Amino acid sequence: AAGLIHCSNAVQSNPSAAEDERLFELHNSRKLIFQYMEENVFMGQPDNIKDFMLKSSLLSRLDPGFCDLFMERTDSRQILESLCDHHLFTFPCGDDGHCFKYHHLLQDFLRDRLERRLGKRELRKLHRTIGSLMEQAYDVAGAMRHYLAGEQYEELARAMRNMLVSDFLDCPLAFLTGIIEHLPAELVANDARLLHIWAKLTSLRGDVKAAIGGLQTALERFRKEGDAMGTANCAKDLGLHYYLTGDVLRAREEMRKLPGGTHEDPFFPTEVAGYLILFSAILGKMEEADRYYALCKRSLTGIGKTEREISLTWLDLCYTNRLQNSGDFGKAHQLNVRNLDTFARMGMEVFFPLAHFQAALSSFYLLSPEQGRRYAEEGLSMAAKAGVYDHQYAWLLYAKALNGLESDEPESGMELADEALALFESHRNHWGQACVLELCCMIARKTGRLAEAESLARKGLSGIDGLELIVTQGALALRIAEILCDKRDFNEAQAVLNKHRKQIQVSKFHRFCRLLLHSRIYTGLGESEQALSALQGGLKLAQANNYDPWVLREASWSAPLLMQALGRGT
């Protein structure tokens, strides 16, 4: 038997043989293996064991309890243990050894024989029965696999329609995409719920424009059908997609319109609250973000431990953006690390890319670029594995390039930035484009191309004019002022800082940067007392918020002032 298995594996993995030779050899190897299974494993079994083996071969994982239920018997465990003890290509699986599995060669043989015995029609009925039982046991993913295998498209569509957020979290994105792509196109196009799911999966693959079109059509149908829950869910996702295009203000307003009260999906209000925290933080409305965060956390009573943990971690993931935007990088990073641990422990892969981006971003501002680069690379790998090429992938590219600024070759980040910019442009996301243009500005400045750097920063700032993206506006204004200082155009730099004072004030880190720039400007203008006063204000913020390493980066112009400040006990 070992020789046959080895022969089969070798034939299937031999890339150098001619295609027709491999097919011929594979056919003959399969025939030999099936003959061996027939004569040495299957034929010697009593009829009731044969029947058990044939029907159970449809299951990828042999849970004795489920086998009993499916085949209406009570001895499944004894049969599986006996097959295992007699080394008949049956093995225990799982940490506790409670379940079993067949070797894939035995399983292939049994499935082939079952199909020849029953025919395709009866086989499809068996898959439907298994799917129904799995659905009753809340194994939605398993049920859909069997509905698909049995070509039970109506049942498959019904199972997808009834999925809750928790069900989506349990299913790999690639699996869901494969499922909906197998459904007849006409069935999807004429069903509001399926069209809604299709749009969300299309968005994750990076086609935001098509996703928005699908969501708008689905929303119309939900409203015509009087489906309040469907309308609320679809409106929520449409609001999210306005955010994906960079229209955060409209996204926030759409989310605020959603009805409160009970919802069939207990995660719905928490999901909406998380988005409101995120959007409020991006718009610089930190107190509003704090209020949503506190209110939703207090409302998480009377739900199960797992549901509560998922909800809290989702809220924390959104809240890290508020901490990040206000300049609380240490707190943001602690929360990011905790979120990553929770998502990994609970197998919630859908959140991995965004959580890794947030960790990469906080690492950059904590001046840990190697760590930040690792987070970004892990997130990119996970996103690619899951088939996610949406805004999350673009933000991870941005984070990887950002953390590469301190490398010996900062220009290498420009290629990553260009790729991120192309994704944001395809989504028409002006906010994402502005952030990447700021990054490109930083790369250009670091390599001495000041005119190009200033042009990139001004382009980013003009691109988000009127969108109320206060934090990003403040960041870009600081970049422009910094470059003007490099060019010794101190009066113009002062004018830029004064013009954008309101936008800069939102973030403690931006206020700190503004004070350092004011100090640098006054130094350049020969106004030493004002320069020292501004530096002292910056040092106080640095001490209170652990920005000290950023102060040291300005030593080229600030060293004499630092000595004076220290001399005065600051």
Secondary structure as GFF3:
##gff-version 3
##sequence-region A 1 570
A	DSSP	alpha_helix	2	12	.	.	.	ID=ss1
A	DSSP	alpha_helix	19	37	.	.	.	ID=ss2
A	DSSP	pi_helix	38	42	.	.	.	ID=ss3
A	DSSP	alpha_helix	47	56	.	.	.	ID=ss4
A	DSSP	alpha_helix	64	71	.	.	.	ID=ss5
A	DSSP	alpha_helix	76	85	.	.	.	ID=ss6
A	DSSP	beta_strand	90	93	.	.	.	ID=ss7
A	DSSP	beta_strand	99	102	.	.	.	ID=ss8
A	DSSP	alpha_helix	104	118	.	.	.	ID=ss9
A	DSSP	alpha_helix	120	136	.	.	.	ID=ss10
A	DSSP	alpha_helix	140	149	.	.	.	ID=ss11
A	DSSP	alpha_helix	153	161	.	.	.	ID=ss12
A	DSSP	alpha_helix	165	170	.	.	.	ID=ss13
A	DSSP	alpha_helix	173	182	.	.	.	ID=ss14
A	DSSP	alpha_helix	185	189	.	.	.	ID=ss15
A	DSSP	alpha_helix	192	204	.	.	.	ID=ss16
A	DSSP	alpha_helix	208	225	.	.	.	ID=ss17
A	DSSP	alpha_helix	228	244	.	.	.	ID=ss18
A	DSSP	alpha_helix	248	257	.	.	.	ID=ss19
A	DSSP	alpha_helix	268	282	.	.	.	ID=ss20
A	DSSP	alpha_helix	286	299	.	.	.	ID=ss21
A	DSSP	alpha_helix	305	326	.	.	.	ID=ss22
A	DSSP	alpha_helix	329	346	.	.	.	ID=ss23
A	DSSP	three_ten_helix	349	351	.	.	.	ID=ss24
A	DSSP	alpha_helix	352	365	.	.	.	ID=ss25
A	DSSP	alpha_helix	369	386	.	.	.	ID=ss26
A	DSSP	alpha_helix	391	403	.	.	.	ID=ss27
A	DSSP	alpha_helix	412	426	.	.	.	ID=ss28
A	DSSP	alpha_helix	430	446	.	.	.	ID=ss29
A	DSSP	alpha_helix	450	463	.	.	.	ID=ss30
A	DSSP	alpha_helix	470	486	.	.	.	ID=ss31
A	DSSP	alpha_helix	490	499	.	.	.	ID=ss32
A	DSSP	alpha_helix	501	505	.	.	.	ID=ss33
A	DSSP	alpha_helix	508	524	.	.	.	ID=ss34
A	DSSP	alpha_helix	528	545	.	.	.	ID=ss35
A	DSSP	alpha_helix	548	552	.	.	.	ID=ss36
A	DSSP	alpha_helix	555	567	.	.	.	ID=ss37
###
